[in-house]
Amino acid sequence: MAEVVMAVHRGDASGGKPVEYTVPLAPGMVVLDALHYIQGHLSPDLAVRWNCKAGRCGSCSAEVNGKPRLTCKTRMDSLPSDKPITVLPLKAFPVIKDLVTDVKWNYEVNRKIPAFSPRPGTDWKMYQEDVERPQEFRKCIECFLCQDVCHVLRDHGKHAEYAGPRFFVRVAGLEMHPLDGLSRIKGMRNQMGIGLCNITKCCTEVCPEEIHITDNAIIALKERVVDQFYDPLVWIARKITGSDGR
Amino acid sequence: MTEKFEVHEHDVLVIGAGGAGLRAAIEVLNQGASVGVVCKSLLGKAHTVMAEGGVAASMGNVDPADNWKTHFRDTMRGGKFLNNWRMAQLHALEAPERVRELEQWGALFDRTDAGEIMQRAFGGHTFKRLCHVGDRTGLEIIRTLQDRGVQLGIDVYMECTVTRLLKDGDRIAGAFAYWREQGRFVVFKAKAVVIATGGTGKAWKITSNSWEYTGDGLAIAYEAGAELMDMEFVQFHPTGMVWPPGVQGILVTEAVRGEGGILRNKLGERFMEKYDPKMMELSTRDVVARSIYTEVREGRGTEHGGAYLDISHKPAEYVKRKLPGMYHQFKELADVDITKGPMEVGPTCHYTMGGIRVDAETGAATVPGLFAAGEAAAGMHGANRLGGNSLSDLLVFGKRAGEAAATYAKNSGAVKIEQAQVDDAEREMLAPFDRPNGESPYEIHRELQDTLQKLVGIFRNEGDLKEAVKKIAEFKQRAGRVHVDGSRLFNPGWHLARDLISMLTATEAVARCALARKESRGAHSRIDFPNYDAEWGKKNNIIIKEGGEMKLRERPVPQMPEELKQLLADEK
């Protein structure tokens, strides 16, 4: 039976390094199958997050041969087998153990986003053409691959002042909900730091749900920020009325 | 209690953060009680995300003739009349309101031309009844509940696993758990506990269930004295992926058939004509699963031992819009374009109809202070669950259990936990590290999965079931001797050592109940007793721990009032 060498990160917060394991190949095998083989036969304490194994829960994110991927959807036969396949944890978050990272920060950012808030007196009629845009954003499975690949978080570590693509997507879904009555645009500009994004589209490229994160969510939100804060007419009107623009 | 462990105190502790757990927690807060939710994984990853096709509620948006009575009748017929009638009635009555509530919390379902929630056809449902979002309805529901819960300020303990319920005399007093991240132990003190931990499908080899579904809630409730019921009824979803081997068991949504998908054998025959000419592909899951299995066994299966499921006669754009998840799943994992050719599918272990015996109105188990909802609770689905009735079940009974648990907690005094119980729970968890030698829990899990797949599958007989009971007893012996490598830090092997104990308890109950029920009904098919038996139709099997041993009892199926009997007697 054909075999392949996997170089999997082993270690914890104090440090670690890739360790090589030889794994037998089977038709249609995915990287997560190889990790499960290692757990079941070679190293039972290998820490890996996973749930559905069908690309629907977004738990098994890792960096495979340097690319942020869902390991349950990465076919072994799509990777070169003549050299070890590297599997490393997401770089944008601190390692807990092996491939498991501490993603709690994402849940803290999420808590700060004002929830859906229906307009008073709404009659709960919505049409397909009105829900289709926000439905795209609601496909997000929270795999955090977009957060991992975003250089603002990955290279510059600006977790304190920037929410990241995942939460721009969530806010876009709320802002474009046909019956929502709140504006979150001020928060976008201030606490969530959308201005730090310079639309390199890395997030869109890695999204396993193929959400057009940059074009449909981030740029649309940036436009709303501009309309609200940088439109000269609005600026003058605000000076006159003393309003802070929400 | 000493200061040895981290302690958290809530009025109500909810175990499990899928749809039932989150809906229960929201309701506890609505009632003004405090709540904590403990979950094995990160928030939002529970198996509810895997529910694809939709949530059943007789809103009548597409078929105006639909109403709760028809939904009730379909549910009872699907469950082969073994259901708790009152649960089926409450479910049918309240599901539409629970779905509307999700919409008011921000859920965005697909729409009809009139701007209402869109509904699709599904197996066993007389009318188009499943409210849906493409084929990712479960994700929409869990995200909506998660957002609502976060907004209300639910305390969530993520990646934390409960290993035992703690008691104060006869009543529930909390739970003992451990944090995966550091392996530290934690004690939850609570006046009421809601179990919403789902089923035990990970004990089978070919399964749609993830690592989490190891029967923990059932096992800890049983250990605490609760009754389990109907454990012989395990649903094999007719359509899981069969090829390639790595993806075997992954769910192929029933929505494929709901949207017009056709099943054929390798000879090209539309074989459902033989098994259920009236309902065809939209027959109930037990019937379709047996039909596919029979076709394969009799030599008419596909190359990889399944049936063909074909939706490619529909326009490609329509398929991609209504079944985007399936389109990508097959393209990426099996190199099959479902808009151009058929999928290969076969049965996969999917759902546990059995579970904790509860009161229909409140979800209360037989132990004071213990409640259960969703897949972990028994009764609602009887001998077979209809597709779409799970998402509605967890909303309706999650809310009811949360409400009842909060009321119970508010009306009861403080609980006390004796140190000895906690120390014992700790000893049990640490034991696998203390054994210098011993086998790996993974090996026993693999053998258990093979055993159940072979001996407690779709078709059963007395010899196989007796063999299964014997083997499970042997596995229990071996599980008590496993050794765990490594440290307590995020250690999956250690976790499996504990999960294995739960799986063995839950599946021993499955095998014993299946051996006892000498008839075929719903998901329980006995080759040696192929027909319905009127006497068995009046009885539920009950499992209870007595004198340290697993005992089997029977209870009469509750009798419904005359007007409901009349409803069932009416033709469509």
Interface residues (C-beta under 8 A of the other chain):
Chain A: D12 A26 P27 G28 M29 V30 D33 Q39 G40 H41 S43 P44 D45 L46 A47 V48 R49 W50 N51 C52 K53 A54 G55 R56 C57 G58 S59 K73 R75 I96 K97 D98 V100 D102 V103 K104 Y107 N110 R111 A115 F116 P118 W124 K125 M126 Y127 Q128 V131 P134 Q135 R138 K139 I141 E142 L174 H177 D180
Chain B: S41 L42 L43 G44 K45 A46 H47 V49 M50 R100 E103 Q104 W105 G106 L108 F109 D110 R111 D113 A114 G115 E116 M118 V133 R136 L139 E140 R143 D147 R148 V150 Q151 M158 E181 S210 W211 E212 W243 P244 P245 G246 V247 I250 L251 G325 H328 Q329 E332 L333 A334 S440 P441 Y442 R446 V484 D485 G486 S487 L489 F490 N491 P492 G493 W494 L496
